[in-house]
Every structure is written in structure tokens, then in C-alpha cells.
Amino acid sequence: MLTRRDTMALGLGAAAVTLVPGMASASAVDEAIAAFTGGASVSEGGVTITAPEIAENGNTVPVEVDAPGAVAILLLAAGNPTPGVATFNFSEGAGSQRAATRIRLGGTQDVVAVAKMPDGSFQQAALEVKVTIGGCGG
Amino acid sequence: MSDVRPRIRLPRSAKAGDVVEVKTLISHNMETGLRRDGSGEVIPRQIINRFTCEYAGKTVIDMDLQPAISANPYVEFDVKVEGSGDFVFTWYDDNGEVYTETQSFEVG
């Protein structure tokens, strides 16, 4: 016989199961980073992410990445259904290794940037953005 | 999409060797492929998947875009201008269309 407590536990379990598919798992983020780095190790720092601490509208969140000297910057949203956001490749005509854009965030989550440096090393940074209204789908 | 329209903002003037800030925006839905219409059918993905900028024949930036880029994709970046030249901005649509905008820039 189901007690009230069992029923609550079942409900919580179901809620957890339904929540999970909407979020990129940690491994999806790791895979995206590995695809970018080719498996090389990544050190912290060297990249600056600028974004609002609290974004009211997840449909359009301004984000700037800056990694002086980098040849490319990978931008990920760790809590979106798929983590990929953009890759910026900087060439000889670039005046800096900085770019700003506007992104969709499905909810409060970490924005991650990984920079590829000219010597083949990689550096990364993460910044939490709190989202009031998510920006995924209708 | 018939309403795709690029907009570019460049500084009024610059001197040789300056780093100038360029702001670009193109009107586009950036349909993620995750949404459903009223009858429950998935709306197919259609986004701008690549953006490039060239100045005076040199590539400045080459960007890959995913569905997590907001509608009407906005990109801001810096360009080193050694002399006068043409800016060429190119956006690549999932449907195969390519939108190009060219603007000449005087360095005085």
C-alpha cells in the first residue's frame, strides 16, 4: 500500500526525471570542450566573460568574451538543451580578440568560454548568469 | 526569408593604425528547431550558422553560430584599420542563402 510519503517520493522522482532531459549534462559540456581542444588540458583564467549577473529575459542576454592574444574562443551555455553557442575565430585583421553578442539562456546557468592561444594551449573561464524568464522555445 | 536585412555601424572616422569597433546585426528569426507550432509539429531549424567579416582583403573574424544565438544576431568586434578599404560582411543561412553587405571606409 502506498503511504503519503511514498507518493511524495514518487512525485519527486518523476519531477527529477522530467527535468533532466532539458538540460545539457556536464558530459555534453566536457565533450564540446574536448571537440574544441582536441583533448588538450585547459587552464583557468586568461579569458574574461562579461554578462549581466541577472538577466530578466533569457531570450537575449548580452555576453562579451575577451581573451587577449587568442586565436579562437568557444562560447558555451552549460545549462541549455545543447551547450554550444558560438565559436569566434580571430584573424590577422582583428583589432582585438574580443567579441560581443546576444545569446539565449534556458535558465540560470554557467556561461563558459574556452580560448585557444597561438601556442596551442587553452584557457577557460565560467560565469553564472541568473535568468528570470528562460529563453528556450515557446 | 524575405525580411533578412543587415545593419552595420562603423565609427565616423579613424586614423591609420586605429582599432575601430564594428557593430553588426541582421534581422533573422534564428529558428532553433526545438519549438513546435500550434498543431504540435516541430518547426524546422533555420538559423544563420556562420558570419564573417573582411577588411581591405584581410579576414577579421569568422564566427560559427549555434541556435543559442538570439534572434536578429548581433555581433560586435574590433578591427585594426591600416588604411582605407572595404568592409565585407557575410552571413550564411541554413537554407543555403548567403547575405553580403559591403561598406567602404575612409581612413584619414
gemmi code that builds the backbone of each chain (N, CA, C; Angstrom):
import gemmi

chains = {
    "A": [
        ("MET", (0.841, -1.202, 0.000), (0.000, 0.000, 0.000), (0.878, 1.255, 0.000)),
        ("LEU", (0.474, 2.238, -0.749), (1.268, 3.467, -0.840), (0.907, 4.406, 0.308)),
        ("THR", (1.929, 4.811, 1.034), (1.705, 5.832, 2.048), (1.812, 7.193, 1.381)),
        ("ARG", (1.455, 8.214, 2.089), (1.561, 9.566, 1.558), (3.038, 9.884, 1.230)),
        ("ARG", (3.904, 9.403, 2.134), (5.328, 9.688, 1.943), (5.847, 9.020, 0.662)),
        ("ASP", (5.416, 7.775, 0.386), (5.830, 7.087, -0.845), (5.374, 7.873, -2.075)),
        ("THR", (4.140, 8.339, -2.010), (3.589, 9.075, -3.146), (4.412, 10.326, -3.428)),
        ("MET", (4.785, 11.025, -2.346), (5.608, 12.232, -2.498), (6.949, 11.882, -3.147)),
        ("ALA", (7.535, 10.777, -2.685), (8.835, 10.367, -3.207), (8.726, 10.043, -4.692)),
        ("LEU", (7.644, 9.347, -5.064), (7.440, 9.031, -6.478), (7.334, 10.306, -7.302)),
        ("GLY", (6.564, 11.250, -6.780), (6.373, 12.525, -7.490), (7.697, 13.238, -7.686)),
        ("LEU", (8.519, 13.255, -6.624), (9.822, 13.923, -6.717), (10.700, 13.234, -7.755)),
        ("GLY", (10.668, 11.892, -7.738), (11.471, 11.132, -8.696), (11.057, 11.465, -10.110)),
        ("ALA", (9.749, 11.501, -10.353), (9.239, 11.809, -11.684), (9.652, 13.210, -12.096)),
        ("ALA", (9.584, 14.147, -11.148), (9.959, 15.529, -11.452), (11.433, 15.586, -11.848)),
        ("ALA", (12.266, 14.860, -11.110), (13.702, 14.863, -11.404), (13.949, 14.302, -12.800)),
        ("VAL", (13.261, 13.215, -13.147), (13.456, 12.576, -14.442), (13.029, 13.509, -15.573)),
        ("THR", (11.918, 14.225, -15.370), (11.443, 15.083, -16.447), (12.314, 16.330, -16.581)),
        ("LEU", (12.970, 16.735, -15.504), (13.812, 17.930, -15.574), (15.090, 17.666, -16.356)),
        ("VAL", (15.640, 16.480, -16.169), (16.982, 16.206, -16.680), (17.116, 16.353, -18.207)),
        ("PRO", (16.171, 15.835, -19.036), (16.413, 15.886, -20.477), (16.526, 17.305, -21.036)),
        ("GLY", (15.986, 18.300, -20.328), (16.035, 19.664, -20.834), (17.364, 20.345, -20.614)),
        ("MET", (18.237, 19.717, -19.857), (19.493, 20.378, -19.511), (20.664, 19.664, -20.174)),
        ("ALA", (21.635, 20.412, -20.592), (22.855, 19.785, -21.100), (23.553, 19.145, -19.905)),
        ("SER", (23.935, 17.914, -20.015), (24.632, 17.276, -18.910), (26.068, 17.781, -18.879)),
        ("ALA", (26.712, 17.572, -17.729), (28.105, 18.011, -17.605), (28.953, 17.375, -18.699)),
        ("SER", (28.608, 16.126, -19.077), (29.424, 15.444, -20.078), (29.267, 16.098, -21.458)),
        ("ALA", (28.078, 16.641, -21.760), (27.899, 17.329, -23.050), (28.813, 18.551, -23.122)),
        ("VAL", (28.958, 19.246, -21.979), (29.856, 20.407, -21.935), (31.300, 19.936, -22.108)),
        ("ASP", (31.654, 18.866, -21.374), (33.014, 18.329, -21.488), (33.312, 17.886, -22.923)),
        ("GLU", (32.306, 17.256, -23.557), (32.503, 16.799, -24.939), (32.715, 17.978, -25.883)),
        ("ALA", (31.922, 19.041, -25.691), (32.053, 20.209, -26.553), (33.433, 20.845, -26.387)),
        ("ILE", (33.908, 20.880, -25.128), (35.238, 21.445, -24.872), (36.315, 20.544, -25.493)),
        ("ALA", (36.152, 19.220, -25.339), (37.141, 18.281, -25.884), (37.191, 18.367, -27.410)),
        ("ALA", (36.018, 18.569, -28.044), (35.988, 18.685, -29.504), (36.766, 19.921, -29.950)),
        ("PHE", (36.734, 20.970, -29.113), (37.412, 22.227, -29.434), (38.913, 22.130, -29.156)),
        ("THR", (39.279, 21.448, -28.046), (40.686, 21.420, -27.638), (41.431, 20.217, -28.200)),
        ("GLY", (40.681, 19.233, -28.718), (41.324, 18.008, -29.147), (41.837, 17.210, -27.958)),
        ("GLY", (41.248, 17.447, -26.793), (41.614, 16.689, -25.602), (42.748, 17.307, -24.797)),
        ("ALA", (43.295, 18.449, -25.265), (44.387, 19.098, -24.529), (43.868, 19.622, -23.197)),
        ("SER", (44.783, 19.776, -22.231), (44.355, 20.268, -20.923), (44.054, 21.766, -21.019)),
        ("VAL", (43.160, 22.218, -20.149), (42.686, 23.598, -20.174), (42.973, 24.217, -18.817)),
        ("SER", (43.645, 25.386, -18.822), (43.911, 26.041, -17.546), (42.901, 27.158, -17.311)),
        ("GLU", (42.758, 27.545, -16.040), (41.789, 28.577, -15.687), (42.372, 29.964, -15.935)),
        ("GLY", (41.496, 30.907, -16.258), (41.906, 32.298, -16.407), (42.258, 32.631, -17.839)),
        ("GLY", (42.683, 33.860, -18.086), (43.085, 34.279, -19.424), (41.930, 34.688, -20.306)),
        ("VAL", (40.703, 34.413, -19.844), (39.508, 34.785, -20.606), (38.608, 35.600, -19.679)),
        ("THR", (38.062, 36.676, -20.200), (37.117, 37.461, -19.413), (35.750, 37.352, -20.055)),
        ("ILE", (34.757, 36.961, -19.261), (33.372, 36.931, -19.730), (32.649, 38.090, -19.058)),
        ("THR", (31.957, 38.891, -19.845), (31.157, 39.974, -19.288), (29.698, 39.716, -19.638)),
        ("ALA", (28.875, 39.594, -18.617), (27.443, 39.353, -18.823), (26.718, 39.874, -17.596)),
        ("PRO", (25.428, 40.169, -17.717), (24.708, 40.648, -16.528), (24.621, 39.544, -15.479)),
        ("GLU", (24.668, 39.941, -14.190), (24.539, 38.955, -13.113), (23.136, 38.353, -13.145)),
        ("ILE", (22.156, 39.207, -13.409), (20.766, 38.759, -13.514), (20.220, 39.206, -14.865)),
        ("ALA", (19.753, 38.253, -15.669), (19.170, 38.572, -16.970), (17.665, 38.372, -16.858)),
        ("GLU", (16.901, 39.417, -17.086), (15.447, 39.282, -16.942), (14.874, 38.443, -18.062)),
        ("ASN", (15.430, 38.578, -19.262), (14.890, 37.872, -20.422), (15.952, 36.946, -21.008)),
        ("GLY", (15.728, 35.638, -20.851), (16.704, 34.671, -21.336), (16.780, 34.585, -22.847)),
        ("ASN", (15.847, 35.244, -23.533), (15.865, 35.198, -24.999), (16.997, 36.015, -25.592)),
        ("THR", (17.452, 37.009, -24.862), (18.513, 37.850, -25.409), (19.364, 38.394, -24.263)),
        ("VAL", (20.456, 37.686, -23.999), (21.353, 38.038, -22.905), (22.674, 38.522, -23.516)),
        ("PRO", (23.049, 39.778, -23.273), (24.312, 40.260, -23.841), (25.511, 39.604, -23.172)),
        ("VAL", (26.416, 39.076, -23.974), (27.613, 38.415, -23.453), (28.812, 38.888, -24.268)),
        ("GLU", (29.891, 39.236, -23.553), (31.127, 39.621, -24.233), (32.241, 38.698, -23.746)),
        ("VAL", (33.068, 38.252, -24.681), (34.236, 37.453, -24.310), (35.483, 38.179, -24.791)),
        ("ASP", (36.528, 38.101, -23.981), (37.771, 38.806, -24.314), (38.935, 37.931, -23.849)),
        ("ALA", (39.794, 37.575, -24.781), (40.956, 36.746, -24.441), (42.139, 37.275, -25.235)),
        ("PRO", (42.870, 38.258, -24.663), (43.961, 38.882, -25.412), (44.928, 37.861, -25.989)),
        ("GLY", (45.170, 37.959, -27.286), (46.131, 37.082, -27.947), (45.555, 35.788, -28.475)),
        ("ALA", (44.298, 35.470, -28.131), (43.717, 34.183, -28.534), (43.516, 34.123, -30.045)),
        ("VAL", (43.494, 32.902, -30.583), (43.160, 32.741, -31.999), (41.686, 32.368, -32.162)),
        ("ALA", (41.103, 31.782, -31.125), (39.691, 31.422, -31.193), (39.111, 31.340, -29.792)),
        ("ILE", (37.825, 31.623, -29.675), (37.124, 31.494, -28.394), (35.846, 30.697, -28.630)),
        ("LEU", (35.673, 29.639, -27.824), (34.455, 28.820, -27.841), (33.559, 29.305, -26.709)),
        ("LEU", (32.288, 29.546, -27.028), (31.330, 30.013, -26.017), (30.257, 28.946, -25.829)),
        ("LEU", (30.037, 28.558, -24.553), (29.061, 27.506, -24.239), (28.093, 27.997, -23.166)),
        ("ALA", (26.880, 27.469, -23.223), (25.892, 27.695, -22.172), (25.649, 26.331, -21.525)),
        ("ALA", (26.196, 26.145, -20.314), (26.259, 24.810, -19.714), (24.885, 24.251, -19.371)),
        ("GLY", (23.867, 25.087, -19.241), (22.555, 24.600, -18.825), (21.508, 24.594, -19.923)),
        ("ASN", (21.880, 24.835, -21.153), (20.921, 24.794, -22.266), (20.732, 23.353, -22.741)),
        ("PRO", (19.656, 23.075, -23.517), (19.458, 21.711, -24.025), (20.676, 21.194, -24.792)),
        ("THR", (21.311, 22.051, -25.574), (22.622, 21.728, -26.142), (23.539, 22.892, -25.779)),
        ("PRO", (24.777, 22.589, -25.344), (25.600, 23.658, -24.763), (26.209, 24.646, -25.768)),
        ("GLY", (26.329, 24.261, -27.031), (27.016, 25.113, -27.998), (26.326, 26.452, -28.190)),
        ("VAL", (27.093, 27.535, -28.244), (26.545, 28.864, -28.529), (27.223, 29.448, -29.763)),
        ("ALA", (28.554, 29.546, -29.715), (29.265, 30.143, -30.845), (30.750, 29.863, -30.719)),
        ("THR", (31.452, 29.981, -31.840), (32.911, 29.985, -31.842), (33.360, 31.202, -32.630)),
        ("PHE", (34.217, 31.996, -32.031), (34.780, 33.169, -32.703), (36.206, 32.827, -33.122)),
        ("ASN", (36.503, 32.947, -34.409), (37.874, 32.753, -34.896), (38.421, 34.113, -35.304)),
        ("PHE", (39.507, 34.523, -34.659), (40.079, 35.840, -34.937), (41.228, 35.714, -35.922)),
        ("SER", (41.246, 36.583, -36.930), (42.284, 36.532, -37.954), (43.166, 37.769, -37.891)),
        ("GLU", (44.054, 37.876, -38.875), (45.063, 38.942, -38.870), (44.461, 40.346, -38.861)),
        ("GLY", (43.252, 40.503, -39.402), (42.643, 41.829, -39.464), (41.982, 42.269, -38.170)),
        ("ALA", (41.926, 41.394, -37.175), (41.237, 41.714, -35.927), (42.030, 42.731, -35.117)),
        ("GLY", (41.315, 43.678, -34.509), (41.963, 44.707, -33.700), (42.088, 44.293, -32.247)),
        ("SER", (41.414, 43.211, -31.874), (41.497, 42.645, -30.528), (40.945, 41.235, -30.631)),
        ("GLN", (41.016, 40.514, -29.518), (40.411, 39.171, -29.508), (39.228, 39.229, -28.567)),
        ("ARG", (38.334, 40.146, -28.903), (37.148, 40.428, -28.100), (35.952, 40.375, -29.034)),
        ("ALA", (34.838, 39.837, -28.571), (33.612, 39.872, -29.355), (32.435, 39.901, -28.405)),
        ("ALA", (31.366, 40.556, -28.834), (30.150, 40.612, -28.027), (28.988, 40.167, -28.884)),
        ("THR", (28.054, 39.456, -28.258), (26.863, 39.019, -28.982), (25.716, 38.910, -27.979)),
        ("ARG", (24.575, 38.402, -28.445), (23.426, 38.224, -27.551), (22.992, 36.777, -27.660)),
        ("ILE", (22.781, 36.133, -26.515), (22.532, 34.687, -26.536), (21.237, 34.321, -25.817)),
        ("ARG", (20.797, 33.076, -26.078), (19.603, 32.524, -25.434), (20.033, 31.638, -24.274)),
        ("LEU", (19.447, 31.856, -23.099), (19.722, 31.010, -21.943), (18.401, 30.457, -21.432)),
        ("GLY", (18.322, 29.117, -21.325), (17.092, 28.452, -20.916), (16.777, 28.629, -19.441)),
        ("GLY", (17.725, 29.061, -18.659), (17.529, 29.247, -17.231), (18.835, 29.675, -16.604)),
        ("THR", (18.838, 29.811, -15.268), (20.049, 30.189, -14.553), (21.122, 29.116, -14.784)),
        ("GLN", (22.305, 29.543, -15.144), (23.351, 28.578, -15.502), (24.699, 29.275, -15.661)),
        ("ASP", (25.732, 28.437, -15.866), (27.069, 28.970, -16.134), (27.264, 29.179, -17.633)),
        ("VAL", (27.826, 30.327, -17.982), (28.314, 30.556, -19.340), (29.811, 30.269, -19.299)),
        ("VAL", (30.283, 29.467, -20.250), (31.673, 29.019, -20.246), (32.350, 29.514, -21.525)),
        ("ALA", (33.563, 30.030, -21.401), (34.344, 30.425, -22.576), (35.694, 29.724, -22.521)),
        ("VAL", (36.107, 29.160, -23.649), (37.408, 28.497, -23.750), (38.182, 29.194, -24.865)),
        ("ALA", (39.386, 29.647, -24.558), (40.193, 30.346, -25.549), (41.338, 29.462, -26.007)),
        ("LYS", (41.557, 29.453, -27.328), (42.706, 28.757, -27.892), (43.799, 29.787, -28.120)),
        ("MET", (44.956, 29.555, -27.529), (46.049, 30.503, -27.643), (46.950, 30.100, -28.812)),
        ("PRO", (47.767, 31.059, -29.325), (48.580, 30.758, -30.511), (49.585, 29.623, -30.288)),
        ("ASP", (49.997, 29.378, -29.029), (50.959, 28.298, -28.768), (50.276, 26.942, -28.623)),
        ("GLY", (48.941, 26.903, -28.848), (48.234, 25.627, -28.791), (47.691, 25.300, -27.413)),
        ("SER", (47.905, 26.187, -26.436), (47.349, 25.951, -25.105), (45.923, 26.500, -25.047)),
        ("PHE", (45.202, 26.103, -23.996), (43.801, 26.505, -23.858), (43.549, 27.059, -22.468)),
        ("GLN", (42.693, 28.077, -22.417), (42.351, 28.675, -21.139), (40.851, 28.835, -21.072)),
        ("GLN", (40.287, 28.752, -19.877), (38.836, 28.868, -19.790), (38.392, 29.660, -18.590)),
        ("ALA", (37.156, 30.159, -18.680), (36.528, 30.874, -17.575), (35.045, 30.545, -17.609)),
        ("ALA", (34.386, 30.716, -16.459), (32.942, 30.485, -16.384), (32.325, 31.603, -15.560)),
        ("LEU", (31.091, 31.933, -15.871), (30.390, 32.994, -15.153), (28.930, 32.589, -15.032)),
        ("GLU", (28.402, 32.668, -13.801), (26.987, 32.318, -13.626), (26.098, 33.504, -13.998)),
        ("VAL", (25.057, 33.210, -14.764), (24.056, 34.220, -15.107), (22.712, 33.728, -14.582)),
        ("LYS", (22.069, 34.545, -13.756), (20.732, 34.190, -13.244), (19.696, 34.675, -14.238)),
        ("VAL", (18.799, 33.781, -14.634), (17.804, 34.124, -15.649), (16.408, 34.094, -15.021)),
        ("THR", (15.686, 35.178, -15.192), (14.344, 35.283, -14.601), (13.328, 34.549, -15.472)),
        ("ILE", (13.354, 34.802, -16.792), (12.439, 34.114, -17.723), (13.294, 33.439, -18.774)),
        ("GLY", (13.197, 32.097, -18.857), (14.065, 31.339, -19.760), (13.779, 31.621, -21.213)),
        ("GLY", (14.761, 31.335, -22.046), (14.667, 31.670, -23.463), (14.736, 30.475, -24.393)),
        ("CYS", (14.173, 29.332, -23.974), (14.218, 28.179, -24.866), (12.826, 27.814, -25.313)),
        ("GLY", (12.555, 27.979, -26.566), (11.277, 27.545, -27.125), (10.126, 28.406, -26.672)),
        ("GLY", (8.933, 27.952, -26.979), (7.749, 28.774, -26.785), (7.271, 28.749, -25.358)),
    ],
    "B": [
        ("MET", (13.515, 33.367, -46.253), (13.079, 34.541, -45.502), (13.310, 35.785, -46.330)),
        ("SER", (12.255, 36.584, -46.453), (12.367, 37.732, -47.332), (12.751, 38.987, -46.563)),
        ("ASP", (12.619, 38.929, -45.234), (12.812, 40.148, -44.453), (14.202, 40.227, -43.836)),
        ("VAL", (15.152, 39.468, -44.373), (16.507, 39.490, -43.837), (17.184, 40.797, -44.248)),
        ("ARG", (17.602, 41.565, -43.255), (18.203, 42.855, -43.576), (19.392, 43.114, -42.656)),
        ("PRO", (20.594, 43.285, -43.232), (21.758, 43.559, -42.398), (21.851, 45.039, -42.019)),
        ("ARG", (22.373, 45.292, -40.840), (22.648, 46.666, -40.407), (24.053, 46.708, -39.813)),
        ("ILE", (24.795, 47.734, -40.177), (26.196, 47.852, -39.763), (26.402, 49.223, -39.132)),
        ("ARG", (27.136, 49.273, -38.034), (27.541, 50.571, -37.504), (29.058, 50.635, -37.422)),
        ("LEU", (29.610, 51.637, -38.144), (31.056, 51.882, -38.153), (31.309, 53.250, -37.539)),
        ("PRO", (32.493, 53.489, -36.999), (32.782, 54.838, -36.495), (32.817, 55.842, -37.651)),
        ("ARG", (32.584, 57.118, -37.320), (32.562, 58.164, -38.354), (33.922, 58.309, -39.021)),
        ("SER", (34.974, 58.246, -38.209), (36.307, 58.455, -38.779), (37.330, 57.651, -37.992)),
        ("ALA", (38.492, 57.477, -38.607), (39.575, 56.762, -37.924), (40.887, 57.164, -38.566)),
        ("LYS", (41.965, 57.002, -37.803), (43.308, 57.254, -38.331), (43.975, 55.919, -38.637)),
        ("ALA", (44.950, 55.974, -39.525), (45.663, 54.736, -39.876), (46.242, 54.096, -38.623)),
        ("GLY", (46.062, 52.798, -38.479), (46.584, 52.075, -37.328), (45.610, 52.003, -36.170)),
        ("ASP", (44.466, 52.721, -36.263), (43.473, 52.688, -35.186), (42.798, 51.323, -35.106)),
        ("VAL", (42.300, 51.046, -33.919), (41.414, 49.893, -33.731), (39.996, 50.447, -33.630)),
        ("VAL", (39.128, 50.019, -34.540), (37.761, 50.547, -34.552), (36.773, 49.446, -34.161)),
        ("GLU", (35.703, 49.891, -33.489), (34.665, 48.957, -33.053), (33.588, 48.874, -34.134)),
        ("VAL", (33.240, 47.653, -34.507), (32.234, 47.419, -35.539), (31.061, 46.686, -34.908)),
        ("LYS", (29.848, 47.183, -35.174), (28.633, 46.543, -34.644), (27.787, 46.086, -35.818)),
        ("THR", (27.376, 44.824, -35.791), (26.590, 44.285, -36.898), (25.344, 43.596, -36.358)),
        ("LEU", (24.289, 43.668, -37.142), (23.046, 42.990, -36.775), (22.354, 42.589, -38.068)),
        ("ILE", (21.750, 41.413, -38.074), (20.966, 41.021, -39.237), (19.612, 40.535, -38.738)),
        ("SER", (18.540, 41.004, -39.389), (17.206, 40.592, -38.959), (16.973, 39.163, -39.422)),
        ("HIS", (16.742, 38.265, -38.460), (16.571, 36.848, -38.766), (15.981, 36.172, -37.537)),
        ("ASN", (15.021, 35.274, -37.740), (14.332, 34.614, -36.616), (15.238, 33.716, -35.792)),
        ("MET", (16.273, 33.134, -36.413), (17.110, 32.145, -35.733), (16.220, 31.059, -35.115)),
        ("GLU", (15.459, 30.395, -35.962), (14.537, 29.337, -35.503), (15.361, 28.151, -34.999)),
        ("THR", (15.146, 27.771, -33.727), (16.058, 26.812, -33.087), (15.859, 25.371, -33.535)),
        ("GLY", (14.664, 25.030, -34.027), (14.378, 23.627, -34.312), (13.877, 22.883, -33.084)),
        ("LEU", (13.722, 23.611, -31.959), (13.235, 22.993, -30.717), (11.770, 23.350, -30.466)),
        ("ARG", (11.267, 24.333, -31.195), (9.897, 24.802, -30.930), (8.890, 24.002, -31.754)),
        ("ARG", (7.644, 24.008, -31.272), (6.553, 23.368, -32.000), (5.510, 24.412, -32.353)),
        ("ASP", (4.846, 24.186, -33.495), (3.786, 25.121, -33.883), (2.480, 24.716, -33.195)),
        ("GLY", (1.388, 25.401, -33.502), (0.105, 25.193, -32.840), (-0.396, 23.771, -32.936)),
        ("SER", (-0.065, 23.072, -34.013), (-0.557, 21.710, -34.192), (0.438, 20.668, -33.671)),
        ("GLY", (1.482, 21.113, -32.973), (2.399, 20.175, -32.344), (3.538, 19.719, -33.236)),
        ("GLU", (3.600, 20.245, -34.450), (4.693, 19.867, -35.358), (5.943, 20.672, -35.002)),
        ("VAL", (7.096, 19.998, -35.061), (8.350, 20.708, -34.796), (8.609, 21.699, -35.931)),
        ("ILE", (8.915, 22.936, -35.564), (9.268, 23.942, -36.571), (10.729, 23.704, -36.936)),
        ("PRO", (11.027, 23.437, -38.220), (12.407, 23.068, -38.564), (13.408, 24.184, -38.253)),
        ("ARG", (14.612, 23.758, -37.898), (15.676, 24.714, -37.598), (16.007, 25.544, -38.823)),
        ("GLN", (16.123, 26.844, -38.649), (16.688, 27.690, -39.696), (17.390, 28.867, -39.042)),
        ("ILE", (18.709, 28.790, -39.028), (19.477, 29.853, -38.376), (20.554, 30.376, -39.326)),
        ("ILE", (21.128, 31.505, -38.955), (22.393, 31.939, -39.552), (23.465, 31.094, -38.866)),
        ("ASN", (24.215, 30.300, -39.617), (25.170, 29.396, -38.965), (26.616, 29.890, -39.049)),
        ("ARG", (26.849, 30.931, -39.849), (28.225, 31.435, -39.948), (28.191, 32.915, -40.313)),
        ("PHE", (29.113, 33.679, -39.738), (29.248, 35.097, -40.053), (30.725, 35.404, -40.230)),
        ("THR", (31.049, 36.151, -41.261), (32.450, 36.536, -41.452), (32.545, 38.034, -41.741)),
        ("CYS", (33.684, 38.611, -41.390), (33.975, 39.998, -41.748), (35.389, 40.064, -42.304)),
        ("GLU", (35.512, 40.801, -43.407), (36.806, 41.050, -44.039), (37.005, 42.549, -44.109)),
        ("TYR", (38.238, 43.000, -43.926), (38.520, 44.420, -44.180), (39.760, 44.533, -45.057)),
        ("ALA", (39.647, 45.302, -46.114), (40.765, 45.528, -47.035), (41.411, 44.210, -47.452)),
        ("GLY", (40.554, 43.208, -47.712), (41.055, 41.933, -48.215), (41.556, 40.968, -47.155)),
        ("LYS", (41.599, 41.422, -45.868), (42.067, 40.549, -44.788), (40.882, 40.077, -43.965)),
        ("THR", (40.871, 38.803, -43.629), (39.820, 38.295, -42.748), (40.009, 38.867, -41.345)),
        ("VAL", (38.907, 39.308, -40.742), (38.943, 39.843, -39.385), (38.435, 38.798, -38.404)),
        ("ILE", (37.217, 38.304, -38.682), (36.584, 37.357, -37.761), (35.766, 36.370, -38.581)),
        ("ASP", (35.756, 35.140, -38.111), (34.968, 34.082, -38.745), (34.270, 33.375, -37.587)),
        ("MET", (32.960, 33.490, -37.549), (32.199, 33.043, -36.375), (31.235, 31.925, -36.760)),
        ("ASP", (31.221, 30.857, -35.942), (30.201, 29.809, -36.077), (29.083, 30.116, -35.096)),
        ("LEU", (27.861, 30.067, -35.557), (26.713, 30.357, -34.696), (25.876, 29.094, -34.500)),
        ("GLN", (25.403, 28.916, -33.274), (24.505, 27.808, -32.928), (23.111, 28.383, -32.637)),
        ("PRO", (22.109, 27.497, -32.471), (20.751, 28.011, -32.204), (20.640, 28.839, -30.924)),
        ("ALA", (21.629, 28.772, -30.033), (21.570, 29.550, -28.791), (21.920, 31.021, -29.002)),
        ("ILE", (22.222, 31.416, -30.240), (22.386, 32.848, -30.522), (20.981, 33.436, -30.707)),
        ("SER", (20.731, 34.601, -30.091), (19.401, 35.207, -30.110), (18.950, 35.550, -31.521)),
        ("ALA", (17.629, 35.692, -31.675), (17.073, 36.181, -32.932), (17.712, 37.527, -33.273)),
        ("ASN", (17.778, 37.835, -34.550), (18.426, 39.055, -35.035), (19.868, 39.127, -34.528)),
        ("PRO", (20.694, 38.166, -34.959), (22.033, 38.034, -34.366), (22.852, 39.321, -34.447)),
        ("TYR", (23.371, 39.666, -33.269), (24.178, 40.878, -33.089), (25.602, 40.441, -32.799)),
        ("VAL", (26.550, 41.027, -33.495), (27.954, 40.714, -33.249), (28.742, 42.020, -33.251)),
        ("GLU", (29.566, 42.177, -32.221), (30.390, 43.381, -32.086), (31.834, 42.929, -31.913)),
        ("PHE", (32.755, 43.597, -32.623), (34.160, 43.187, -32.552), (35.032, 44.363, -32.986)),
        ("ASP", (36.351, 44.182, -32.878), (37.295, 45.260, -33.176), (38.120, 44.927, -34.414)),
        ("VAL", (38.379, 45.985, -35.193), (39.141, 45.815, -36.436), (40.298, 46.803, -36.434)),
        ("LYS", (41.455, 46.339, -36.840), (42.596, 47.250, -36.990), (42.595, 47.782, -38.419)),
        ("VAL", (42.525, 49.112, -38.566), (42.480, 49.696, -39.907), (43.813, 50.373, -40.215)),
        ("GLU", (44.551, 49.788, -41.139), (45.851, 50.363, -41.524), (45.673, 51.430, -42.598)),
        ("GLY", (44.600, 51.328, -43.365), (44.324, 52.297, -44.426), (42.887, 52.154, -44.872)),
        ("SER", (42.473, 52.968, -45.861), (41.105, 52.883, -46.345), (40.873, 51.533, -47.021)),
        ("GLY", (39.620, 51.107, -47.033), (39.306, 49.828, -47.667), (37.836, 49.516, -47.553)),
        ("ASP", (37.476, 48.346, -48.028), (36.084, 47.904, -47.983), (35.892, 46.900, -46.857)),
        ("PHE", (34.817, 47.097, -46.106), (34.340, 46.060, -45.193), (33.406, 45.145, -45.972)),
        ("VAL", (33.624, 43.841, -45.879), (32.693, 42.874, -46.476), (32.171, 41.983, -45.356)),
        ("PHE", (30.867, 42.047, -45.138), (30.206, 41.241, -44.106), (29.389, 40.166, -44.794)),
        ("THR", (29.493, 38.929, -44.337), (28.773, 37.826, -44.980), (28.097, 36.959, -43.923)),
        ("TRP", (26.831, 36.681, -44.140), (26.053, 35.800, -43.252), (25.594, 34.603, -44.069)),
        ("TYR", (25.717, 33.394, -43.480), (25.341, 32.149, -44.157), (24.113, 31.564, -43.482)),
        ("ASP", (23.042, 31.375, -44.243), (21.777, 30.854, -43.730), (21.735, 29.337, -43.883)),
        ("ASP", (21.054, 28.645, -42.933), (20.851, 27.191, -43.044), (20.228, 26.793, -44.385)),
        ("ASN", (19.413, 27.683, -44.967), (18.717, 27.331, -46.210), (19.606, 27.512, -47.444)),
        ("GLY", (20.884, 27.821, -47.220), (21.821, 27.930, -48.321), (22.016, 29.351, -48.824)),
        ("GLU", (21.136, 30.260, -48.393), (21.286, 31.644, -48.849), (22.477, 32.312, -48.162)),
        ("VAL", (23.093, 33.224, -48.884), (24.226, 33.973, -48.356), (23.903, 35.452, -48.508)),
        ("TYR", (23.989, 36.190, -47.419), (23.686, 37.621, -47.452), (25.006, 38.365, -47.296)),
        ("THR", (25.261, 39.318, -48.194), (26.519, 40.064, -48.158), (26.239, 41.555, -48.099)),
        ("GLU", (27.023, 42.254, -47.294), (26.913, 43.711, -47.198), (28.330, 44.274, -47.315)),
        ("THR", (28.515, 45.232, -48.209), (29.833, 45.827, -48.389), (29.754, 47.313, -48.056)),
        ("GLN", (30.713, 47.814, -47.287), (30.753, 49.247, -46.970), (32.197, 49.718, -47.067)),
        ("SER", (32.387, 50.801, -47.814), (33.753, 51.327, -47.890), (34.007, 52.244, -46.702)),
        ("PHE", (35.264, 52.289, -46.273), (35.634, 53.025, -45.066), (36.877, 53.856, -45.363)),
        ("GLU", (36.774, 55.150, -45.035), (37.884, 56.071, -45.305), (38.720, 56.240, -44.044)),
        ("VAL", (40.002, 56.054, -44.161), (40.915, 56.324, -43.054), (41.666, 57.603, -43.389)),
        ("GLY", (41.523, 58.620, -42.531), (42.074, 59.941, -42.865), (43.229, 60.348, -41.988)),
    ],
}
model = gemmi.Model(1)
for chain_id, residues in chains.items():
    chain = gemmi.Chain(chain_id)
    for i, (resn, *xyz) in enumerate(residues, 1):
        res = gemmi.Residue()
        res.name, res.seqid = resn, gemmi.SeqId(i, " ")
        for name, pos in zip(("N", "CA", "C"), xyz):
            atom = gemmi.Atom()
            atom.name, atom.element = name, gemmi.Element(name[0])
            atom.pos, atom.b_iso = gemmi.Position(*pos), 0.0
            res.add_atom(atom)
        chain.add_residue(res)
    model.add_chain(chain)
structure = gemmi.Structure()
structure.add_model(model)
structure.setup_entities()
